[in-house]
Structure formats: structure tokens, C-alpha cells
Amino acid sequence: HPDYVALERVAYAELGLASMSHRPDGPPPLVKYALTHLFVQAEFGLCCPVSMTDSLTRTLRRFGAPE
């Protein structure tokens, strides 16, 4: 649905919810959690995909092979 795609754009591109924890200049964790909390009040269906993308990035950086 076009509205869901628009919310994905807000979550991933505009707010960067899935990448905040992984940027060298990223905000403190409390800021990320507060923004996520506010965002999911509008669309809880994106909470899982955003959280899993964030978690997978951490896991791949920590345990993934360099190639």
C-alpha cells in the first residue's frame, strides 16, 4: 500500500531509525528509543522490520566475515 511505503521511507530514510545505533555520529540510545516509541504510535506494523534491521546490522558487524 502506498501509505505503508511512505511510512517505510520516513522510518528508514528520513528518521534513520534502523541506522541510528550504527552511525559514528549517532545520537544517544535514549533518543533512538524515544523516536522509535513515537513512530510506532503511528504505525506499529513497522516496529518489527525496523528493529530486526537494526539488530541484524549489529549482528553482522559483530560476527560476520569481512567479505
C-alpha distances in whole Angstrom, upper triangle without the diagonal:
4,6,5,6,9,10,11,13,15,16,17,18,19,20,21,21,21,24,26,28,29,30,34,33,31,31,33,31,31,29,26,26,26,23,22,23,22,18,18,19,16,13,15,13,13,17,18,16,18,21,21,21,23,26,25,26,29,30,30,32,35,35,34,36,36,36
4,5,5,6,9,10,11,13,14,15,16,17,18,19,20,21,23,25,28,28,29,32,32,29,30,32,30,31,28,26,26,26,23,21,23,21,18,18,19,15,14,16,14,14,18,19,17,18,21,22,21,23,26,26,26,29,31,31,32,35,36,34,36,36,36
4,5,5,6,9,10,11,12,14,15,15,16,18,18,19,22,23,26,27,28,31,30,28,28,30,28,28,25,23,23,23,20,18,19,18,14,14,15,12,10,14,12,12,15,17,16,16,20,21,20,22,25,25,26,29,30,30,32,34,35,34,37,37,36
4,5,5,6,9,10,10,12,14,14,15,16,16,16,19,21,24,25,25,29,29,26,26,28,26,26,24,21,21,21,18,16,18,17,13,13,14,11,9,11,9,9,12,14,12,13,16,17,17,19,21,22,23,25,27,27,29,31,32,31,33,34,33
4,5,5,6,9,10,10,11,13,14,15,15,16,18,20,23,23,24,28,27,25,25,27,26,26,24,21,22,22,19,17,19,18,14,15,17,14,12,14,12,10,14,15,13,13,17,17,16,18,21,21,21,24,26,26,27,30,31,29,32,32,31
4,5,5,6,9,10,10,10,12,14,14,16,18,19,22,23,23,27,26,23,24,26,25,25,22,20,21,21,17,16,18,16,13,14,16,12,11,14,13,11,15,17,15,14,18,19,18,19,22,23,23,25,27,27,28,31,32,31,34,33,33
4,5,5,6,9,10,10,10,12,12,13,16,17,20,21,22,25,24,21,21,23,22,22,19,17,17,17,14,13,14,13,9,10,12,9,8,11,10,8,11,13,12,11,15,16,15,17,20,21,21,23,25,25,27,29,30,30,32,32,32
4,5,5,6,8,9,10,10,10,11,13,15,18,19,19,23,23,20,20,22,21,22,19,16,17,18,14,13,15,15,11,12,14,12,10,12,10,7,10,12,9,9,13,14,12,14,17,17,17,20,22,22,23,26,27,26,29,29,29
4,6,5,5,7,9,9,11,12,13,15,18,18,18,22,21,19,20,22,21,22,19,17,18,19,15,14,17,16,12,14,16,14,13,15,14,11,13,15,13,11,15,16,14,15,19,19,18,21,23,23,24,27,28,27,29,29,29
4,6,6,5,6,8,9,11,13,13,17,18,18,21,20,17,17,20,19,19,16,14,16,15,12,11,14,12,9,12,14,11,11,13,14,11,12,15,13,11,15,17,15,15,19,20,19,21,24,24,24,27,29,28,31,30,31
4,6,6,5,6,6,8,10,11,14,15,16,19,18,15,16,18,16,17,14,11,13,13,10,9,12,11,8,10,12,11,10,11,12,8,9,12,10,7,11,13,11,12,15,16,16,18,20,21,21,24,26,25,28,28,28
4,6,6,5,6,6,8,10,13,13,13,17,17,14,15,18,17,18,16,13,14,16,12,11,15,14,11,13,16,15,13,14,14,10,11,13,10,8,11,12,10,10,14,14,13,16,18,18,19,22,23,22,25,24,25
4,6,5,8,9,9,11,14,14,14,17,16,14,16,19,18,20,17,14,17,17,14,14,17,16,13,16,18,17,16,17,17,13,15,16,14,11,15,16,13,13,17,17,16,18,21,21,21,24,26,24,27,25,26
4,6,8,11,11,11,15,16,14,18,16,14,15,18,18,18,15,13,16,16,12,13,16,14,12,15,17,15,15,17,18,14,15,18,16,13,16,18,15,15,19,20,18,20,23,23,23,26,28,27,30,28,29
4,5,9,9,8,12,13,13,16,14,12,12,14,14,15,11,9,12,12,8,9,12,11,9,12,15,14,14,15,16,13,13,16,14,11,13,16,14,13,17,18,17,18,21,22,21,24,26,26,29,28,29
4,6,5,6,9,10,10,13,12,10,11,14,13,15,12,9,12,13,10,10,14,14,11,14,17,16,15,16,17,13,13,15,13,9,12,14,11,10,14,15,13,15,18,18,18,20,23,22,25,24,25
4,6,6,8,10,11,14,14,10,11,12,11,12,10,7,9,10,8,7,11,11,9,11,14,14,13,14,14,11,10,12,11,7,8,11,9,8,11,13,12,13,16,17,17,19,22,22,25,24,26
4,6,7,8,10,14,14,11,12,14,12,14,13,9,11,13,11,9,13,14,12,13,17,17,15,15,15,11,10,11,9,5,7,8,6,4,8,10,8,10,13,14,14,16,18,18,21,21,22
4,6,5,6,10,11,8,10,12,12,14,13,10,12,15,13,12,16,17,15,16,20,20,19,18,18,15,14,14,12,9,10,11,8,6,10,11,8,10,13,13,12,15,18,17,20,19,21
4,5,6,9,9,5,7,9,8,11,9,7,10,12,10,11,14,15,14,16,19,19,19,19,19,16,15,16,15,11,11,13,11,8,11,13,11,11,15,16,14,16,19,20,22,22,24
4,6,8,9,6,8,8,7,11,10,8,10,13,12,12,15,17,16,18,21,22,21,20,21,17,15,16,15,12,11,13,11,7,9,12,9,9,12,14,12,13,17,17,20,20,22
4,6,9,7,10,11,11,14,14,11,14,17,16,15,19,20,19,20,24,24,23,22,23,19,18,18,16,13,13,14,11,8,10,11,8,8,11,12,9,12,15,15,17,17,19
4,5,5,8,11,12,15,13,12,15,17,16,16,20,21,20,22,25,25,24,24,25,21,20,20,19,15,16,17,14,11,14,15,11,11,15,15,12,15,18,18,20,18,20
4,6,9,11,13,16,15,14,17,19,18,19,22,23,23,25,28,28,28,28,28,25,23,24,22,19,19,20,17,15,17,17,14,13,17,17,14,15,19,19,21,19,22
4,7,9,12,14,13,13,16,17,16,18,21,22,21,24,26,27,27,27,28,24,23,24,23,19,20,21,19,16,18,20,16,16,20,20,17,19,22,23,24,23,25
4,7,9,11,9,9,12,14,13,14,17,18,18,20,23,23,23,23,24,21,19,21,20,16,16,18,16,13,16,17,15,14,18,18,16,18,21,22,24,23,25
4,6,8,6,7,10,11,11,13,15,16,16,19,21,22,22,22,24,21,19,21,21,17,16,19,18,14,17,19,17,16,20,21,19,20,24,25,27,26,29
4,5,6,7,9,10,11,13,15,16,17,19,21,23,23,23,24,22,19,21,21,18,16,19,18,15,16,19,17,16,19,21,19,20,23,25,28,27,30
4,5,5,6,9,10,11,12,14,15,16,19,21,21,20,22,19,16,18,18,15,13,16,16,12,14,17,16,14,17,19,18,18,22,23,26,26,29
4,5,5,6,9,10,10,12,14,15,17,19,20,19,21,19,16,18,20,16,15,18,18,15,16,20,19,17,20,23,22,22,25,27,30,30,33
4,5,5,6,8,10,11,12,14,16,18,19,18,21,18,16,18,19,15,15,18,18,15,17,20,19,18,21,23,22,23,26,27,30,30,32
4,5,5,6,9,10,10,12,14,16,16,16,18,15,13,15,15,12,11,14,14,11,13,16,15,15,18,20,19,20,23,24,27,27,29
4,6,5,6,9,10,11,13,15,15,14,16,14,11,14,15,12,11,14,15,12,14,17,17,16,19,21,21,21,24,25,29,29,31
4,5,5,6,9,10,11,13,15,14,17,15,13,16,17,14,14,17,18,15,17,20,20,20,22,25,24,25,28,29,32,32,34
4,5,5,6,9,10,11,13,13,15,13,11,15,15,12,13,16,16,14,17,19,19,19,22,24,24,25,28,28,31,31,33
4,5,5,6,9,10,10,10,12,10,8,11,12,9,9,13,13,12,14,17,17,17,20,22,22,23,26,26,30,30,31
4,6,5,7,9,10,9,13,11,9,12,14,12,12,15,16,15,17,20,20,20,22,25,25,26,28,29,33,33,35
4,6,5,7,9,10,13,12,11,14,16,13,14,18,18,17,19,22,22,23,25,27,27,29,31,32,35,35,37
4,5,6,7,8,10,9,8,12,13,11,12,16,16,15,18,20,20,21,24,25,26,27,29,30,33,33,34
4,5,5,4,8,7,6,10,11,10,11,14,15,15,17,19,20,21,23,25,26,27,29,29,33,34,35
4,6,6,10,10,10,13,15,14,15,18,19,19,21,23,24,25,27,29,30,31,33,33,37,37,38
4,7,9,10,10,14,15,14,16,19,19,19,22,24,24,26,28,29,30,32,34,34,37,37,38
4,5,6,8,11,12,11,13,16,16,17,19,21,22,24,25,27,28,30,31,31,34,35,36
4,5,5,8,10,10,11,14,15,16,17,19,21,22,23,25,27,28,29,29,33,34,35
4,6,7,8,10,11,12,14,15,17,18,20,22,23,24,26,27,28,28,31,32,33
4,6,5,6,8,10,11,12,14,15,17,19,20,21,23,25,26,25,29,29,30
4,6,5,6,8,10,11,12,14,16,17,18,20,21,23,24,24,28,29,30
4,5,5,6,8,10,10,12,14,15,16,18,20,21,22,22,25,27,27
4,6,5,6,9,10,10,12,14,15,16,18,20,21,20,23,24,25
4,6,5,6,9,10,11,13,14,16,17,19,20,20,23,24,25
4,5,5,6,9,10,11,12,14,16,17,18,19,22,23,24
4,5,5,6,8,10,10,12,14,15,16,16,19,21,22
4,5,5,6,9,10,10,12,14,15,15,18,19,20
4,6,5,7,9,10,11,13,14,15,18,19,20
4,5,5,6,9,10,11,12,13,17,18,20
4,5,5,6,8,10,10,10,14,15,16
4,5,5,6,9,10,10,13,13,15
4,6,5,6,9,10,13,14,16
4,5,5,6,7,11,13,15
4,5,5,4,8,9,11
4,6,6,8,9,11
4,6,9,10,13
4,7,9,12
4,6,8
4,6
4
